[in-house]
Amino acid sequence: MKGLKLGQFVRGNSIIHQLDPRTKIIVCLVVIFSILINYKWYVILLNMSLIAAVIILSRIEPAKILRSLRKLRYLFLLTFIFQSILTSGEPLFHVGSVYVTREGVSLGVSTIFRLMILYLCSTLLTMTTSPLKLASGIESLFAPLRRLRIPVHQFSMLISAALRFIPTIIEEAQILTRAQRSRGAQFNSPSVIVRIKSMAAVLIPLLAASLQRADDLAAAMESRCYTGGSNQIRISKLRFGKKDKLALGLVSLVFLVFVFCI
């Protein structure tokens, strides 16, 4: 677990790892839609309990996942501030002409938890599902769209390639940042121009390396006679087991509760 990148697939043999990728995608979508549709406290608590159970069952160290939330602390803070001062309602206190309302504080806190749920849900999906299985599950779920001549296989292949190389790009960016810092780059300089120049020394070679990697990947796929067609053999290997049916049944019940309690 040392050096784990956020969203990077973690090999394991837990119950969550053994679930069909389509089951995990459907559960993730249900959680996301339930939070977007209904943001009452009982919905938030139920989803947070579900995510906590998934973290325990996946056998991934919770500290590693929760520590990544610190990267979003400024987003959470700005969200809470804007919700508190822009939502009309009963004023709690004011700073000059800016009023903080009781309804705004409540909405700000609930919005922070909703963002946390969206973030953790998508992160757990990619950490417990390999990019190949995730692409296979997406391709299987969206297979009916082929009748509308939508390139479902190409779309799933793009997602698979992106998920595969995101940890690699992050690691390369960290290496370039350390290299430029050892050469005297001032990423924390009070001057905005100096910070921009320092970041450009990282972004430009990172972009060049990404383009080179994409060209190498395209050449490798062409040399292996990749034609862009769907892989029927891979899709046929996906099977819903008893655990998947139980998980889908539980999530369907929870979703019905959300719908009727709006």
MARMIZA-451073 format. One record per residue (C-alpha): residue number from 1; x, y, z. Coordinates in nm, 3 decimals. Layout:
BEGIN
<r><resi>NUM</resi><u>X</u><v>Y</v><w>Z</w></r>
...
This chain:
BEGIN
<r><resi>1</resi><u>0.000</u><v>0.000</v><w>0.000</w></r>
<r><resi>2</resi><u>0.301</u><v>0.230</v><w>0.024</w></r>
<r><resi>3</resi><u>0.307</u><v>0.487</v><w>-0.253</w></r>
<r><resi>4</resi><u>-0.051</u><v>0.405</v><w>-0.355</w></r>
<r><resi>5</resi><u>-0.191</u><v>0.650</v><w>-0.608</w></r>
<r><resi>6</resi><u>-0.550</u><v>0.761</v><w>-0.569</w></r>
<r><resi>7</resi><u>-0.781</u><v>0.552</v><w>-0.783</w></r>
<r><resi>8</resi><u>-0.509</u><v>0.300</v><w>-0.868</w></r>
<r><resi>9</resi><u>-0.630</u><v>-0.059</v><w>-0.881</w></r>
<r><resi>10</resi><u>-0.536</u><v>-0.257</v><w>-0.570</w></r>
<r><resi>11</resi><u>-0.520</u><v>-0.632</v><w>-0.621</w></r>
<r><resi>12</resi><u>-0.715</u><v>-0.833</v><w>-0.370</w></r>
<r><resi>13</resi><u>-0.943</u><v>-1.128</v><w>-0.313</w></r>
<r><resi>14</resi><u>-1.211</u><v>-0.959</v><w>-0.105</w></r>
<r><resi>15</resi><u>-1.586</u><v>-0.983</v><w>-0.159</w></r>
<r><resi>16</resi><u>-1.587</u><v>-0.644</v><w>-0.332</w></r>
<r><resi>17</resi><u>-1.305</u><v>-0.746</v><w>-0.566</w></r>
<r><resi>18</resi><u>-1.493</u><v>-1.063</v><w>-0.661</w></r>
<r><resi>19</resi><u>-1.813</u><v>-0.883</v><w>-0.762</w></r>
<r><resi>20</resi><u>-1.895</u><v>-0.850</v><w>-1.129</w></r>
<r><resi>21</resi><u>-1.776</u><v>-0.512</v><w>-1.266</w></r>
<r><resi>22</resi><u>-2.127</u><v>-0.437</v><w>-1.391</w></r>
<r><resi>23</resi><u>-2.260</u><v>-0.480</v><w>-1.037</w></r>
<r><resi>24</resi><u>-2.011</u><v>-0.229</v><w>-0.900</w></r>
<r><resi>25</resi><u>-2.082</u><v>0.020</v><w>-1.180</w></r>
<r><resi>26</resi><u>-2.458</u><v>-0.003</v><w>-1.124</w></r>
<r><resi>27</resi><u>-2.419</u><v>0.035</v><w>-0.746</w></r>
<r><resi>28</resi><u>-2.194</u><v>0.338</v><w>-0.797</w></r>
<r><resi>29</resi><u>-2.447</u><v>0.499</v><w>-1.032</w></r>
<r><resi>30</resi><u>-2.733</u><v>0.432</v><w>-0.790</w></r>
<r><resi>31</resi><u>-2.542</u><v>0.596</v><w>-0.505</w></r>
<r><resi>32</resi><u>-2.457</u><v>0.897</v><w>-0.722</w></r>
<r><resi>33</resi><u>-2.813</u><v>0.945</v><w>-0.845</w></r>
<r><resi>34</resi><u>-2.958</u><v>0.903</v><w>-0.496</w></r>
<r><resi>35</resi><u>-2.731</u><v>1.177</v><w>-0.362</w></r>
<r><resi>36</resi><u>-2.810</u><v>1.409</v><w>-0.653</w></r>
<r><resi>37</resi><u>-3.186</u><v>1.352</v><w>-0.624</w></r>
<r><resi>38</resi><u>-3.229</u><v>1.352</v><w>-0.247</w></r>
<r><resi>39</resi><u>-2.986</u><v>1.524</v><w>-0.010</w></r>
<r><resi>40</resi><u>-3.173</u><v>1.470</v><w>0.315</w></r>
<r><resi>41</resi><u>-2.972</u><v>1.360</v><w>0.617</w></r>
<r><resi>42</resi><u>-3.102</u><v>1.004</v><w>0.634</w></r>
<r><resi>43</resi><u>-2.999</u><v>0.952</v><w>0.270</w></r>
<r><resi>44</resi><u>-2.651</u><v>1.088</v><w>0.340</w></r>
<r><resi>45</resi><u>-2.609</u><v>0.873</v><w>0.651</w></r>
<r><resi>46</resi><u>-2.730</u><v>0.561</v><w>0.469</w></r>
<r><resi>47</resi><u>-2.488</u><v>0.617</v><w>0.181</w></r>
<r><resi>48</resi><u>-2.200</u><v>0.693</v><w>0.417</w></r>
<r><resi>49</resi><u>-2.275</u><v>0.369</v><w>0.603</w></r>
<r><resi>50</resi><u>-2.279</u><v>0.181</v><w>0.271</w></r>
<r><resi>51</resi><u>-1.941</u><v>0.326</v><w>0.171</w></r>
<r><resi>52</resi><u>-1.795</u><v>0.245</v><w>0.513</w></r>
<r><resi>53</resi><u>-1.912</u><v>-0.115</v><w>0.475</w></r>
<r><resi>54</resi><u>-1.756</u><v>-0.136</v><w>0.128</w></r>
<r><resi>55</resi><u>-1.424</u><v>-0.004</v><w>0.260</w></r>
<r><resi>56</resi><u>-1.423</u><v>-0.268</v><w>0.534</w></r>
<r><resi>57</resi><u>-1.522</u><v>-0.551</v><w>0.299</w></r>
<r><resi>58</resi><u>-1.266</u><v>-0.447</v><w>0.036</w></r>
<r><resi>59</resi><u>-0.984</u><v>-0.487</v><w>0.293</w></r>
<r><resi>60</resi><u>-0.822</u><v>-0.164</v><w>0.178</w></r>
<r><resi>61</resi><u>-0.663</u><v>0.037</v><w>0.456</w></r>
<r><resi>62</resi><u>-0.918</u><v>0.310</v><w>0.544</w></r>
<r><resi>63</resi><u>-0.646</u><v>0.561</v><w>0.638</w></r>
<r><resi>64</resi><u>-0.511</u><v>0.552</v><w>0.284</w></r>
<r><resi>65</resi><u>-0.850</u><v>0.638</v><w>0.139</w></r>
<r><resi>66</resi><u>-0.957</u><v>0.897</v><w>0.395</w></r>
<r><resi>67</resi><u>-0.617</u><v>1.070</v><w>0.384</w></r>
<r><resi>68</resi><u>-0.678</u><v>1.153</v><w>0.019</w></r>
<r><resi>69</resi><u>-0.974</u><v>1.371</v><w>0.123</w></r>
<r><resi>70</resi><u>-0.727</u><v>1.631</v><w>0.247</w></r>
<r><resi>71</resi><u>-0.658</u><v>1.720</v><w>-0.116</w></r>
<r><resi>72</resi><u>-1.016</u><v>1.842</v><w>-0.145</w></r>
<r><resi>73</resi><u>-1.022</u><v>2.049</v><w>0.174</w></r>
<r><resi>74</resi><u>-1.014</u><v>2.381</v><w>-0.012</w></r>
<r><resi>75</resi><u>-1.302</u><v>2.270</v><w>-0.235</w></r>
<r><resi>76</resi><u>-1.500</u><v>2.171</v><w>0.074</w></r>
<r><resi>77</resi><u>-1.421</u><v>2.501</v><w>0.244</w></r>
<r><resi>78</resi><u>-1.522</u><v>2.715</v><w>-0.056</w></r>
<r><resi>79</resi><u>-1.839</u><v>2.511</v><w>-0.104</w></r>
<r><resi>80</resi><u>-1.938</u><v>2.561</v><w>0.260</w></r>
<r><resi>81</resi><u>-1.866</u><v>2.936</v><w>0.251</w></r>
<r><resi>82</resi><u>-2.064</u><v>3.001</v><w>-0.067</w></r>
<r><resi>83</resi><u>-2.358</u><v>2.790</v><w>0.046</w></r>
<r><resi>84</resi><u>-2.364</u><v>2.965</v><w>0.384</w></r>
<r><resi>85</resi><u>-2.372</u><v>3.318</v><w>0.247</w></r>
<r><resi>86</resi><u>-2.571</u><v>3.268</v><w>-0.075</w></r>
<r><resi>87</resi><u>-2.860</u><v>3.064</v><w>0.068</w></r>
<r><resi>88</resi><u>-3.150</u><v>3.273</v><w>0.191</w></r>
<r><resi>89</resi><u>-3.306</u><v>3.197</v><w>0.528</w></r>
<r><resi>90</resi><u>-3.282</u><v>3.277</v><w>0.897</w></r>
<r><resi>91</resi><u>-2.963</u><v>3.477</v><w>0.964</w></r>
<r><resi>92</resi><u>-2.724</u><v>3.348</v><w>1.231</w></r>
<r><resi>93</resi><u>-2.471</u><v>3.631</v><w>1.220</w></r>
<r><resi>94</resi><u>-2.332</u><v>3.876</v><w>0.971</w></r>
<r><resi>95</resi><u>-1.993</u><v>4.023</v><w>0.881</w></r>
<r><resi>96</resi><u>-2.064</u><v>4.366</v><w>0.743</w></r>
<r><resi>97</resi><u>-2.327</u><v>4.325</v><w>0.473</w></r>
<r><resi>98</resi><u>-2.267</u><v>3.950</v><w>0.436</w></r>
<r><resi>99</resi><u>-2.515</u><v>3.730</v><w>0.625</w></r>
<r><resi>100</resi><u>-2.466</u><v>3.366</v><w>0.720</w></r>
<r><resi>101</resi><u>-2.798</u><v>3.181</v><w>0.737</w></r>
<r><resi>102</resi><u>-2.899</u><v>2.872</v><w>0.928</w></r>
<r><resi>103</resi><u>-3.032</u><v>2.707</v><w>0.612</w></r>
<r><resi>104</resi><u>-2.707</u><v>2.791</v><w>0.431</w></r>
<r><resi>105</resi><u>-2.494</u><v>2.626</v><w>0.700</w></r>
<r><resi>106</resi><u>-2.711</u><v>2.314</v><w>0.692</w></r>
<r><resi>107</resi><u>-2.698</u><v>2.302</v><w>0.311</w></r>
<r><resi>108</resi><u>-2.323</u><v>2.362</v><w>0.313</w></r>
<r><resi>109</resi><u>-2.255</u><v>2.074</v><w>0.551</w></r>
<r><resi>110</resi><u>-2.481</u><v>1.838</v><w>0.354</w></r>
<r><resi>111</resi><u>-2.312</u><v>1.943</v><w>0.027</w></r>
<r><resi>112</resi><u>-1.969</u><v>1.859</v><w>0.172</w></r>
<r><resi>113</resi><u>-2.089</u><v>1.511</v><w>0.265</w></r>
<r><resi>114</resi><u>-2.243</u><v>1.467</v><w>-0.081</w></r>
<r><resi>115</resi><u>-1.912</u><v>1.557</v><w>-0.245</w></r>
<r><resi>116</resi><u>-1.733</u><v>1.314</v><w>-0.015</w></r>
<r><resi>117</resi><u>-1.972</u><v>1.036</v><w>-0.113</w></r>
<r><resi>118</resi><u>-1.926</u><v>1.104</v><w>-0.485</w></r>
<r><resi>119</resi><u>-1.550</u><v>1.112</v><w>-0.443</w></r>
<r><resi>120</resi><u>-1.522</u><v>0.797</v><w>-0.232</w></r>
<r><resi>121</resi><u>-1.770</u><v>0.603</v><w>-0.444</w></r>
<r><resi>122</resi><u>-1.579</u><v>0.661</v><w>-0.769</w></r>
<r><resi>123</resi><u>-1.246</u><v>0.601</v><w>-0.596</w></r>
<r><resi>124</resi><u>-1.356</u><v>0.266</v><w>-0.452</w></r>
<r><resi>125</resi><u>-1.486</u><v>0.161</v><w>-0.794</w></r>
<r><resi>126</resi><u>-1.148</u><v>0.212</v><w>-0.962</w></r>
<r><resi>127</resi><u>-0.950</u><v>0.073</v><w>-0.667</w></r>
<r><resi>128</resi><u>-1.142</u><v>-0.257</v><w>-0.656</w></r>
<r><resi>129</resi><u>-1.189</u><v>-0.308</v><w>-1.031</w></r>
<r><resi>130</resi><u>-0.907</u><v>-0.356</v><w>-1.279</w></r>
<r><resi>131</resi><u>-0.913</u><v>-0.123</v><w>-1.584</w></r>
<r><resi>132</resi><u>-0.973</u><v>-0.420</v><w>-1.816</w></r>
<r><resi>133</resi><u>-1.272</u><v>-0.546</v><w>-1.618</w></r>
<r><resi>134</resi><u>-1.406</u><v>-0.193</v><w>-1.580</w></r>
<r><resi>135</resi><u>-1.390</u><v>-0.138</v><w>-1.957</w></r>
<r><resi>136</resi><u>-1.551</u><v>-0.478</v><w>-2.012</w></r>
<r><resi>137</resi><u>-1.834</u><v>-0.393</v><w>-1.773</w></r>
<r><resi>138</resi><u>-1.898</u><v>-0.054</v><w>-1.938</w></r>
<r><resi>139</resi><u>-1.897</u><v>-0.215</v><w>-2.280</w></r>
<r><resi>140</resi><u>-2.143</u><v>-0.479</v><w>-2.167</w></r>
<r><resi>141</resi><u>-2.381</u><v>-0.230</v><w>-2.001</w></r>
<r><resi>142</resi><u>-2.386</u><v>0.005</v><w>-2.300</w></r>
<r><resi>143</resi><u>-2.402</u><v>-0.274</v><w>-2.561</w></r>
<r><resi>144</resi><u>-2.765</u><v>-0.185</v><w>-2.660</w></r>
<r><resi>145</resi><u>-2.640</u><v>0.156</v><w>-2.780</w></r>
<r><resi>146</resi><u>-2.471</u><v>-0.017</v><w>-3.072</w></r>
<r><resi>147</resi><u>-2.807</u><v>-0.022</v><w>-3.244</w></r>
<r><resi>148</resi><u>-2.781</u><v>0.357</v><w>-3.256</w></r>
<r><resi>149</resi><u>-2.435</u><v>0.320</v><w>-3.417</w></r>
<r><resi>150</resi><u>-2.258</u><v>0.451</v><w>-3.109</w></r>
<r><resi>151</resi><u>-1.898</u><v>0.316</v><w>-3.087</w></r>
<r><resi>152</resi><u>-1.937</u><v>0.158</v><w>-2.744</w></r>
<r><resi>153</resi><u>-1.623</u><v>-0.056</v><w>-2.773</w></r>
<r><resi>154</resi><u>-1.403</u><v>0.241</v><w>-2.866</w></r>
<r><resi>155</resi><u>-1.550</u><v>0.440</v><w>-2.579</w></r>
<r><resi>156</resi><u>-1.474</u><v>0.164</v><w>-2.328</w></r>
<r><resi>157</resi><u>-1.124</u><v>0.126</v><w>-2.472</w></r>
<r><resi>158</resi><u>-1.057</u><v>0.498</v><w>-2.418</w></r>
<r><resi>159</resi><u>-1.170</u><v>0.471</v><w>-2.055</w></r>
<r><resi>160</resi><u>-0.955</u><v>0.164</v><w>-2.001</w></r>
<r><resi>161</resi><u>-0.645</u><v>0.333</v><w>-2.147</w></r>
<r><resi>162</resi><u>-0.707</u><v>0.653</v><w>-1.946</w></r>
<r><resi>163</resi><u>-0.746</u><v>0.465</v><w>-1.617</w></r>
<r><resi>164</resi><u>-0.437</u><v>0.260</v><w>-1.693</w></r>
<r><resi>165</resi><u>-0.210</u><v>0.558</v><w>-1.751</w></r>
<r><resi>166</resi><u>-0.342</u><v>0.806</v><w>-1.491</w></r>
<r><resi>167</resi><u>-0.124</u><v>0.659</v><w>-1.209</w></r>
<r><resi>168</resi><u>0.174</u><v>0.651</v><w>-1.448</w></r>
<r><resi>169</resi><u>0.129</u><v>1.017</v><w>-1.541</w></r>
<r><resi>170</resi><u>0.091</u><v>1.116</v><w>-1.174</w></r>
<r><resi>171</resi><u>0.410</u><v>0.930</v><w>-1.084</w></r>
<r><resi>172</resi><u>0.596</u><v>1.090</v><w>-1.374</w></r>
<r><resi>173</resi><u>0.472</u><v>1.434</v><w>-1.271</w></r>
<r><resi>174</resi><u>0.606</u><v>1.377</v><w>-0.920</w></r>
<r><resi>175</resi><u>0.945</u><v>1.272</v><w>-1.059</w></r>
<r><resi>176</resi><u>0.963</u><v>1.580</v><w>-1.282</w></r>
<r><resi>177</resi><u>0.860</u><v>1.804</v><w>-0.992</w></r>
<r><resi>178</resi><u>1.136</u><v>1.665</v><w>-0.769</w></r>
<r><resi>179</resi><u>1.387</u><v>1.697</v><w>-1.052</w></r>
<r><resi>180</resi><u>1.295</u><v>2.061</v><w>-1.118</w></r>
<r><resi>181</resi><u>1.295</u><v>2.138</v><w>-0.746</w></r>
<r><resi>182</resi><u>1.650</u><v>2.000</v><w>-0.719</w></r>
<r><resi>183</resi><u>1.745</u><v>2.237</v><w>-1.003</w></r>
<r><resi>184</resi><u>1.615</u><v>2.535</v><w>-0.809</w></r>
<r><resi>185</resi><u>1.255</u><v>2.560</v><w>-0.931</w></r>
<r><resi>186</resi><u>1.048</u><v>2.771</v><w>-0.689</w></r>
<r><resi>187</resi><u>0.701</u><v>2.623</v><w>-0.684</w></r>
<r><resi>188</resi><u>0.613</u><v>2.811</v><w>-0.363</w></r>
<r><resi>189</resi><u>0.751</u><v>3.148</v><w>-0.471</w></r>
<r><resi>190</resi><u>0.539</u><v>3.454</v><w>-0.377</w></r>
<r><resi>191</resi><u>0.575</u><v>3.571</v><w>-0.738</w></r>
<r><resi>192</resi><u>0.301</u><v>3.437</v><w>-0.965</w></r>
<r><resi>193</resi><u>0.526</u><v>3.462</v><w>-1.273</w></r>
<r><resi>194</resi><u>0.798</u><v>3.253</v><w>-1.106</w></r>
<r><resi>195</resi><u>0.542</u><v>2.986</v><w>-1.009</w></r>
<r><resi>196</resi><u>0.405</u><v>2.976</v><w>-1.364</w></r>
<r><resi>197</resi><u>0.754</u><v>2.932</v><w>-1.508</w></r>
<r><resi>198</resi><u>0.828</u><v>2.656</v><w>-1.258</w></r>
<r><resi>199</resi><u>0.506</u><v>2.474</v><w>-1.342</w></r>
<r><resi>200</resi><u>0.575</u><v>2.512</v><w>-1.715</w></r>
<r><resi>201</resi><u>0.904</u><v>2.330</v><w>-1.664</w></r>
<r><resi>202</resi><u>0.698</u><v>2.033</v><w>-1.543</w></r>
<r><resi>203</resi><u>0.391</u><v>2.052</v><w>-1.768</w></r>
<r><resi>204</resi><u>0.574</u><v>2.083</v><w>-2.100</w></r>
<r><resi>205</resi><u>0.790</u><v>1.767</v><w>-2.064</w></r>
<r><resi>206</resi><u>0.494</u><v>1.586</v><w>-1.907</w></r>
<r><resi>207</resi><u>0.278</u><v>1.669</v><w>-2.209</w></r>
<r><resi>208</resi><u>0.555</u><v>1.563</v><w>-2.448</w></r>
<r><resi>209</resi><u>0.599</u><v>1.232</v><w>-2.262</w></r>
<r><resi>210</resi><u>0.223</u><v>1.170</v><w>-2.266</w></r>
<r><resi>211</resi><u>0.204</u><v>1.226</v><w>-2.641</w></r>
<r><resi>212</resi><u>0.501</u><v>0.996</v><w>-2.695</w></r>
<r><resi>213</resi><u>0.337</u><v>0.730</v><w>-2.477</w></r>
<r><resi>214</resi><u>0.013</u><v>0.762</v><w>-2.674</w></r>
<r><resi>215</resi><u>0.203</u><v>0.721</v><w>-3.002</w></r>
<r><resi>216</resi><u>0.382</u><v>0.413</v><w>-2.867</w></r>
<r><resi>217</resi><u>0.050</u><v>0.265</v><w>-2.752</w></r>
<r><resi>218</resi><u>-0.107</u><v>0.323</v><w>-3.095</w></r>
<r><resi>219</resi><u>0.191</u><v>0.158</v><w>-3.267</w></r>
<r><resi>220</resi><u>0.171</u><v>-0.139</v><w>-3.029</w></r>
<r><resi>221</resi><u>-0.203</u><v>-0.183</v><w>-3.093</w></r>
<r><resi>222</resi><u>-0.152</u><v>-0.168</v><w>-3.470</w></r>
<r><resi>223</resi><u>0.131</u><v>-0.422</v><w>-3.454</w></r>
<r><resi>224</resi><u>-0.107</u><v>-0.659</v><w>-3.273</w></r>
<r><resi>225</resi><u>-0.371</u><v>-0.615</v><w>-3.546</w></r>
<r><resi>226</resi><u>-0.618</u><v>-0.426</v><w>-3.330</w></r>
<r><resi>227</resi><u>-0.914</u><v>-0.333</v><w>-3.553</w></r>
<r><resi>228</resi><u>-1.145</u><v>-0.163</v><w>-3.303</w></r>
<r><resi>229</resi><u>-1.408</u><v>-0.436</v><w>-3.305</w></r>
<r><resi>230</resi><u>-1.577</u><v>-0.567</v><w>-2.993</w></r>
<r><resi>231</resi><u>-1.434</u><v>-0.867</v><w>-2.811</w></r>
<r><resi>232</resi><u>-1.727</u><v>-1.105</v><w>-2.776</w></r>
<r><resi>233</resi><u>-1.520</u><v>-1.367</v><w>-2.594</w></r>
<r><resi>234</resi><u>-1.428</u><v>-1.123</v><w>-2.318</w></r>
<r><resi>235</resi><u>-1.785</u><v>-1.003</v><w>-2.271</w></r>
<r><resi>236</resi><u>-1.921</u><v>-1.358</v><w>-2.251</w></r>
<r><resi>237</resi><u>-1.700</u><v>-1.425</v><w>-1.949</w></r>
<r><resi>238</resi><u>-1.896</u><v>-1.179</v><w>-1.733</w></r>
<r><resi>239</resi><u>-2.139</u><v>-1.364</v><w>-1.510</w></r>
<r><resi>240</resi><u>-2.372</u><v>-1.247</v><w>-1.236</w></r>
<r><resi>241</resi><u>-2.323</u><v>-1.466</v><w>-0.930</w></r>
<r><resi>242</resi><u>-2.521</u><v>-1.498</v><w>-0.608</w></r>
<r><resi>243</resi><u>-2.322</u><v>-1.217</v><w>-0.448</w></r>
<r><resi>244</resi><u>-2.400</u><v>-0.987</v><w>-0.742</w></r>
<r><resi>245</resi><u>-2.772</u><v>-1.066</v><w>-0.729</w></r>
<r><resi>246</resi><u>-2.775</u><v>-1.002</v><w>-0.354</w></r>
<r><resi>247</resi><u>-2.591</u><v>-0.670</v><w>-0.393</w></r>
<r><resi>248</resi><u>-2.819</u><v>-0.555</v><w>-0.677</w></r>
<r><resi>249</resi><u>-3.128</u><v>-0.656</v><w>-0.481</w></r>
<r><resi>250</resi><u>-3.013</u><v>-0.463</v><w>-0.175</w></r>
<r><resi>251</resi><u>-2.925</u><v>-0.154</v><w>-0.378</w></r>
<r><resi>252</resi><u>-3.259</u><v>-0.171</v><w>-0.565</w></r>
<r><resi>253</resi><u>-3.442</u><v>-0.178</v><w>-0.233</w></r>
<r><resi>254</resi><u>-3.243</u><v>0.119</v><w>-0.107</w></r>
<r><resi>255</resi><u>-3.309</u><v>0.311</v><w>-0.429</w></r>
<r><resi>256</resi><u>-3.684</u><v>0.252</v><w>-0.400</w></r>
<r><resi>257</resi><u>-3.670</u><v>0.389</v><w>-0.046</w></r>
<r><resi>258</resi><u>-3.494</u><v>0.701</v><w>-0.177</w></r>
<r><resi>259</resi><u>-3.753</u><v>0.749</v><w>-0.452</w></r>
<r><resi>260</resi><u>-4.060</u><v>0.714</v><w>-0.230</w></r>
<r><resi>261</resi><u>-3.912</u><v>0.929</v><w>0.048</w></r>
<r><resi>262</resi><u>-3.838</u><v>1.236</v><w>-0.165</w></r>
